[in-house]
Amino acid sequence: MLKHTMLLAAAAGMVVALAGAANAAVIVYEGFGYNPSYADSSQWPATSGYGTDNPHILHGEPFHQDGTAADTDATGLAGTWVEKDVGDKDNMFLKTGSLSFGDLATSGNRIGFKNNLDGDINNRALTAGAQSSVGSAAEIWFSVLAQKTYIRWGACGGFVLSNQVVGNASIYGNDGTDGLEGFGFAPPSYDGQHNWTAYAWDGSSQSQSGDSINGSPTRLLVGHISFDTGTGGTDEYSLYDYQLNGGSVVGGTLIQIGTTIEVDVDQTALDTINFTRNEASDYDELRIGTTLADVVVPEPATLALLGLGGLGLLARRKRRQ
């Protein structure tokens, strides 16, 4: 059951205001604003034998060619994106235009897939500074724009922040016995729908939040990890669907998807971003920070939410019975 767990509107006693200073706690930002060249899906080749040197394939970004968007560098991410199973020649693509979600600031392009061939595991490491910030934070928040565009048995990939590259493009298929630790979202296994749910791993097992939410519309999925605050010092992870406030992210509402997961993770080892698929999906606007404001404000350089210190109390979720 989806539960309203936190309001960012005046009813919750929070104040939303303009501020001149930039948010300083943003740890990771990736808007996929690289020049896409052949990003428009109408320009994709008819066959799947694209190779890895075409400018519209994300692997090894960025390809500096003429396009509709300026090249931008990711914040808090090292090196380039790597596709684990690059030999299948059907990788993650840059696509023209960002996913749209109210007044959330976007960089101009997104990533996605042409079809459902093969399983792709696209990953990129955090910088040493970003890993240190995640590893020392009392809590972290992340947000990702996500839209599922095609059903393939519901066995789609998703997003994972983890200690290593995931071993299976179908997120539900990572049981954790390979040492995987981290947090993410993906569909439940073979649910036959366009759904998203929360997953977490503790290095030996997998946990799932239970309920899911339809992923066909563009969703701003927001994750909150509170370290060492659960039963026996475990970490608490909740996934939310962010609801706009009349078209604005300011004053919006977080609706929890399923229950809070309690899992014991070594947060200092979280150093890898994974975007995977076994089905056509689009992703955009990855943000990781230490407050909710870091991951939802429309203009990070000029907007801030005041009074967020009290949100920790408002955001406490019901622990699993």
N, C-alpha and C positions, 0 to 999 in steps of 0.2 A: 504494500500500500504506500502510495506517495504521500509524504507528510510535509506540510508547511512547517519549516523549522526556524526560519529567521526572516525578519523584515528589515529592509534597509531604509524604510520610509520614516516619516516623522512620528508615526504611531509607535515605533520602537525606540523613540527618544534619540535617534541619530540625526546629525546635522550634515547636509550636503552643501558644500560651498566651493567656490573657485579659490585657488591658491596660486601664488606666483611661483613657488618652488616646484621642481620636478620630484616625482617619487624616487627616492634614493634606494629603495629596497628591492627593486626589480632585479631578479637573479638571471633569468633567461627570457629572451624574446626572440621568436622566429616567425616572421610573417611571410616567408617564401617570396620576397620581393625581387627575386632574381629575374633577369631578362629571359622570358620564356621562348622567344623566337617562334617556334612552331607550337605554341602552347594551346592554341585553339584546337579543340578536338576534331573539328572539321578538316584540319590539316594533317591529322595523324595518318600514317601509311595504312593501307588496307590489310596488310599482313602483320603477324606478330614478330617477324624477324627484323627488329629495329636495330639490333646491335647496341653497344653502350656508348657510342660516340656521337649520337644525335643530340642536338642542343636542347631538345625538349625533355630529355630524361634527367631526373634529379641527380642520379648517381654521379658523384664527383662534382657537384655544383661548385661555384656557379659558372655556367657557360656564358662568356661575355659576347653576346651577339645582339644585333638590333632587335628590339622588342618594345612592348608598350609600357614597361615599367622600368624604373631605375634599378640598377644593381644595389642591393643593400646587404650588409653583413649582419649575421645573427649575433645577438648579445648572449654571452655566457656559453657558447658552443664552440668547440675546438675543431680544427681540421675541416673536413667536408663530410657530407652524407655518404654513407657506404651501403650498398645493397648486398645483403649476405648471400643471396642466391642469384647473383648477377648473370650466371650462365643461362638462365631461362629466357633472357632477352625480353622481358615484359615487366618493366619496372615502374616505379612511381614517377609520374609526370608533373611538370609544371603546367598549370592551366591558367589561361587569361582570366583576370578578374578575381577578386576576393569573394569568399562567402560573405553574405550580408547579414548583419544582426543589429538592428536598430542603429544607434549612433556609436557603436563600438568602432574605434579607429582600426583601420586595416591598411596593409601596405601595397595592395594592388593585384596580387596573384594568390594562387592556392596550389595544393598538390592533390593528385587523384590518380585514377587508373582508367585505362581504356576498357578493360573487360575483366573477366574472372579467370583468366588463364594463370595457372601456377600460384605459388605462394611467395610473397615478397616480404622481406624483413629489412626495412630501411632504418639505419641507426646512425647516431652521431654522439660523440663524447662531450660531456661538460668540460669547460675549462677548469683548471686547477682552482681558480678563484671561486667559480660557481659551485664546484663540488664542496669546497670548504664552507661556503655560505649555507648550502643545504645541510651539510653535516653538523653544523653548529647551531642551527635554528631550533627554537622551541616548537615552532609550527611552520609549515609551508602551505601555500595555496597554489593551485595551477588552474588554468583554463585553456580549453581547446574548442574551436568551432568545428563541428563534425556533422556530416550529412551522408547517410547511406543512399546510394543511387541504384542499387540492384540487389536482389535477394539471391543468394546461393546457399540454400539450406540453412540460412541463419548463421553459417560458420565463418563469419567475417573476422578480420583482424581488428586491431584497434591501437590504442596508445598505452605505453608503459614507461614509467620512470623507474630504472632498476640499477642493479649492481653489475649487469652484464647484458650482452645481446640475447634476446629471447631465442629459444630454440625452435619454436613452432609459430608459424605465421597465424594460425588459429589460436588466439590467446587462451581460450578455454583449454587447449591441449597442453599448455605448460603447467605441469602438475607440481613444479617446484623441487622435484627430487634431484635436479641437476645443480642445485645451489642458488636458484633464482630468488632474489629478494627485491621487493618493490611494490609499486602501486600503479593501477591503470584502469582502463575501461575497455569493454568490447561486448559483443552480444553473448547471451547465454548460449550454450552449445545446442546447435540444431533447433533453435526455437521456431524456425519457419517464419520469422517476422524481421522487421527492421529495427530491432531493439538494442539498447545499450544498458549495460549493468556494470557494477564495480568489481574489480578483482584485486587481490593482494597476495603476496608470497613471502614466506619467512625463511627461505633457504632449504626447506624440506617438504613443504606442503602449500596448497593453494586454498584461498578463501574467496567466497563470492557473497555479494550483498543481498542476494535474493531477488527482489523485484527488479523490473527493468522498465525502460521507457522507449517509446517509438522513436526511431532514429531517422525516419524519412524527412521530416522538416529539418532545417538547419538549427542545430542546438548549440548553445554555449554551455558546455559541460564543465563544471567547476568541482575540483577536488580539494579537500581539506585534510591535512595530516597533522595530527597533534601528537608529538613524540613523548613517550613515557608517561602518559596521563591515563592510560587504561588500567584494567585489572592487573595487579602484579607488576605494574610498570610497562605494560605493553603499549604499542602505538595505536592510535585510533584514526581510522580512515573513513571518510564519508564522501560520497559523490552526489552532486546536486545538479538539477536542471535549473538554469537561470532564467527567470521570467522578467521581461522588460516592463518598465513603468511607463506606459503610454509611448513606447518607442525609444525610451531612454534607459541606459543601463544604470544611471543614477536613480536611486529610489526603487530599484528592482527587488525581486523576491527570489530566495533560494528554496527550491523544493527538493527534499532528499529523495534519492532513488534507492529504495530498499533500506536495509538496516546498516548501522555502523559496523565496520569490520575492526576487530582487535587482533593485532598481529605484532610479533616482536621482530623488528627489522634493524639491522645495523645501518643507521642513517648516514654514517660517514662513508659508506661504500657506494652510495647512490651516485653513479657517474655516467649513466647512459640513457639517451632518449631513443625510444623505439616507436616507429609507425609501421604497422604491418597490415597485410590484407590477404584474404582469400576471396574477396568479393569487391566489386566496384564501390569505392567510398571516396569522399573528398574530406580533406582536413585543412585547417588554416589557423593562424593566429595563436600559436603556442605561447603562453606566458606562465612563468613561475616566479613567485615572490613570497614575501613573509607576511603579507596582509591581503585581505580580500580586495582592497583598493588597488593593489598592484596588478591584479589580473582582470579587472572589469572596467576601470575608468575609461571614458571615451578618448581622452587626450592625455596620455601619461605625462607629457612635459608641462602641462598647465593645470591639470585638475587633480584634486586630492579630496578624499573623504575625511571629515573631521570626526573625532570621537570614536574611532574604530577600536580603541582599547577595550571598550566594554563588550565588543562583539564576541569575545571568547566565551563569555558567560551565556550570551544569547544563543550561541551556536552549539552549545553542548548537546549532543545527540543522546537519544535513549540507547543505552547499551543493550546488547542482545540479551534476551531473557534467559 
